[in-house]
Amino acid sequence: MAEYTFREVIAQAMSEEMRKDESIYLMGEEVAEYNGAYKASKGMLEEFGAKRVIDTPISELGFTGISVGAAMNGNRPIVEFMTFNFALVGIDQIINNAAKIRQMSGGQWSCPIVFRGPTGSAGQLGATHSQAFENWYANCPGLKVVVPSNPYDAKGLLKTAIQDNDPVIFMESEQMYGDKMEIPEEEYYLPIGKADTKKEGTDVTLVSFGKIMKVGLQAALDLENENISVELIDLRTVRPLDYDAVVSSVKKTNRLVILEEAWPLASVSAEIAYMVQQKAFDYLDAPIKRITTPDAPSPYSSALFSEWFPKVETVKEEIKRVLYIKA
């Protein structure tokens, strides 16, 4: 196996699927001539040409609508948003057209389309460029929502998403594009809706997804040195959500901490907490703990941002609290 970055495997996944199926194409701002805002489509224009790797104007509502119409008529578009903050301009097309057309047409039309790009914060980008929208899209029936945490998962999940016959929201992070990992040379796919246990443990279950998984993993590894055994579950997809994996782990560890890069109200972690107390309440030896960003927009100040974004030490402290260990 060779090492590849997150941005390289995104390009690999798209290219591998485009070589198989001429109905697949990529469109978005700067995806062609500039090789993508984050170089996640590098080399694709040269291989596939301007009819299948398409630079768009700064008009998310327009090119989102074009892609939905194209998907309904036999194509399989991949739409890149420079950031999902900009997707708000085109969200009507995603929610009211892409997600609903199969049901509203009585199954006559499907919408095989992938909307992909960065979600969440990326440091000092200010309040309007630092929002996590996973829970927004996960709230909508008709969409699948994928949020990988590493290059291996990203490649396998993106290839599956491209082949899916329904719309998939595929959410990345600017701060993961440089992450490296060994990737198999042979082709592989990963199932949407299946969580992955990144680390086995016995004392407490820690559930997370996306780039903040790295914070959770570091906390879990640090706590091993204090003889605290953390089972770390990466959801990988938040719609459909693998409730069984979480519940099974909680039945083993009897404690649950959920780490999420989002505001607390109506978050993915709130849904998980509810479902666990419904399905595994009698197994819990401590209250469920959620760790989210504060209920406030992301600050620009580096000093304030470092307090706003959940830290490794915070995760360790909260895990100790559910274990009734003084932090």
N, C-alpha and C positions, 0 to 999 in steps of 0.2 A: 504494500500500500504506500501511496505517496501522500505528503501533506499538502493540503489546499486551504485557502482562506474561505471565509464565509462568502465573500463576494464572488470568488471563483466558482464555488459549487452552485451558487444561484445561476450563474451563466451556463455552467455545465448542464444543470437540470433542464433549463429552458431549451438549450441547443439540442440535447439528446432527444427531447420530445418533438421538437420542430423538424428534425431530420426524418422522423417517422411519419409525420402527418402535416401535409401542406396547408391544412386549414388552421393550423396554429400560427399566430403571429404576435409580436410584441409591439405595444404602442405606449407612448408617454413622453413627458418632457425630457429632452436631452438623452433619450435612450440610444439614439443612433450615432450621429456625428461625434458626440461627446463621450460615447461608451457608457452612458448612464451617469447620473449625478454622483454616484458612489462607485462608479466603474463596475457595476454588477451586470452589465451587458457587453463587456469588453470583447471585441472581435466579432460580434454577432452581425453587425451591419455588413462587414466584409464577406461573411459566409452566406447570409441569407438575402441580402439586398434590401433596397429601400421600400419594396412592397410588403415585406414581412417584418422589418424593424423600422418603425415609423416614428419620427419626431413630430410632436404635436405642439400647437400653440399653448400658451398658459391659459388653458380653458378646460378645467376639469369637468365642468358640467357637460360641455360639448363632447369631448372625447370619451367620457364615460357613457353617455347616451349612444354614441356611434357604436361603441363596442358591445353594448347590450343588444342593440338591433342586429349587429353582425352575428352575435352568438345565437340569437333566435332564428337566424337564417342559414345555419349550417357551419359557421366558423367557430373557432375555439380561441378567443383572444386572451392574451395576458396583458393586463393594464398595470403599468407602474405609476404609482403616485410618488412624487419626490418625498413626500411625507404624508401620513394619513391625516395630519392636520389640514392639508389642502383638499383631501377627499370630502371634507364637509361641503365644499361647493357642489360636488356631484352626488351627495348622499341620497338625494331624492331618487336618482336613477337606480342606485343600488338597492335601496329599501323598497321602493314602490314599484319597481319594474323587474330588476334581476331576481330578487328574492321571491316575488309573488307570481310571476308569469306562468309557471307550471300549474299552480293551483287555479289561477283565474282563467286559464285556457282549457281547463279540464284535461290536462296532460297532452294537449296538442303541440305545445311548444316547451322546449327546455332551454336552459340558459347556461351552457358550459363555458364558464369564464373564471379567470383568476384575477383578483385585484390584489396587488402586492406592493409593499413599500414599508418604510420605517414607522414604528409607533413608539410612543413614550418619549422620555427625555433623552437628550444627548449632551448634557452639560449646560453651559451658559447660552441657551438659545431663546430664553424668554418664555413667558407664559403661553403665548399663542402657538409655539412650536414645540411644546414639551408635554403634550397630552396623550394619555393612554386610552384608546378607544375600543379595546377588546370587548369589554362588557357591553358597550353600545351595540355592536354588531351581533354579539352572542345573544342578545335579547330578541333578535328578529328571526322568526321561523322562516325556513327557506335558504338560509345561509349556513355555511360551515366556516369556522374560525380557527385558524392554525397559527400558533405562536411558538416557533422552535427556539431552542436555547443554544444550539451549537451547530457547526457545519454539517456533521453527519446527518443529524435529524433533518436539517433544512433541506438537504438535497433529496432525501428519500420522500419527505412529505410534499415537497414542491412537485416532484414528478407525479405523485399520486393525485395532487390537486389539479394538475393540468389535464389529467385523464378523467377527472370527475365530470359527470354530466349535469351538475348543479353548480351555482356560484360559490366560490371559495374566497374568503378573506385571508390573505397570507401576510402575516405581520412580522417584520424584521426589526432591526435596530441599527442606527448609524454606528453605535459603539460596539457592534459585533462584527462588522464587515471585515475587520482585520484579524479576527480570531482564526487560529489555525488548528487543523485536526487531520489525522490520517483518514483517508477516504478510500474505500475499496475501488479497485479498477473495474470490477465487474458491475453490471447494472443492478440496482436494487430499488425497492419501493418500501415505504413504511405506511401502515394503515392510519387513516384519519380516525380519531376517536379512541385511540389506545394510548394510555399513559405509560411512562417508563420509569422503573425504579432505578435511579442513578446510584443509590447507595443503600445497602441493607442496614437495618438497625432494629433495636429492641425496646428502647426507652421512650421514644417520642416520634411521631410522624410529622415531617415538614413537607408541605406541599407548595409548589411554586411553578412558574412557567416563564418563558421569555428570558431576556437578558438578566433580570434580577435573580435568576437561578444561580448565577455565579456568586452572588452574595450569600445565598443559601448554602451552596456547596462549601464555600470557605468557612462559614460558621459551623457546618456539620463536621468538617475536618478538624477545625480547632477544638471542638468539644470532645472529639475522640481522645485528645491528649488529657482531658479531664475525666476520662472514663464515663462519658455520656454518649450513648449509642443512638444516633439519629438515623431514621429511615427517610431518605430524600426521594420524593416522587415528583417527576417532571410531567405535568399534564400534557404538554406538547400541543394539544388542541383543547379549546374551551367550548366549542360547540361542534360535534357532540362532546360531552364531558364524561370521562371515564369514572363514574361514581363508584363502580365496583372496586377499582384499584385502591381508591382512597379508603373506602369503608373496610376493605379487607386488611389494609395496613393498620387502621385505627383499632380494629379488633385484636391485632397482635400487640400494639404498643400501648394502647389505652389512653393516648394523649395526642392532641392535634394542634399544630401551629400552621397557619397559612400565610405565605409571604407573597405580596402582589404589588406591582408598580401601578397603582391606580388610587383614585379617591375612594374613601370608605363606603359612601352611600351607594347601595344597589350594585356593588362590585361582584366580581366572580367569587371572591373569598366569602362574601355574605351568602351566596348561593350554596357553596360547599359546606359552610358551617350549618346552614339549615338542613341540608340533606343528610349530613352525618348525624345530627341530633335526632333526625327522623328514623334513620336506619341503624344507628349504632349507639344510641343514648346510654343503654345499660352497660356498655363497654367502657365508657369514659370515666377516668379517675380524676379528671380535672376539667375545668371549663376550657372550651375552645378559644384559642387566641388568634386574632388576625393582626398582621403587620402590613400597613399600607402607607402611602404617602399621606401627609396631613390634608385635611379638608380645605385646601387653599390652592390657588394657582401656583405653578412653579415660579420661584423667584429667580431673577437674573443674577443677583449678587452671589459670588462664589461662596462666601461665608454662609449666607442664608441657604443656598442650595445644598450645601453639605449637611445642613441640619434637616432639610426637607426630605431628602432622599434616604430611604432606609439603609442603615449601615450594618456591617457584620456584627459589631458589638451589640447593636440593638437586638438583632436576631438571637444572639447567644443569651442575652439577658432574659428575653421573653421565653426562650426554651427552658431556661433554669426556673423561671417562675411557675410554668406548668408542671415542673418536676418538684416544686416546693423547695427549691434550692435558693438560698439567698444569693442574688447576683452581685 
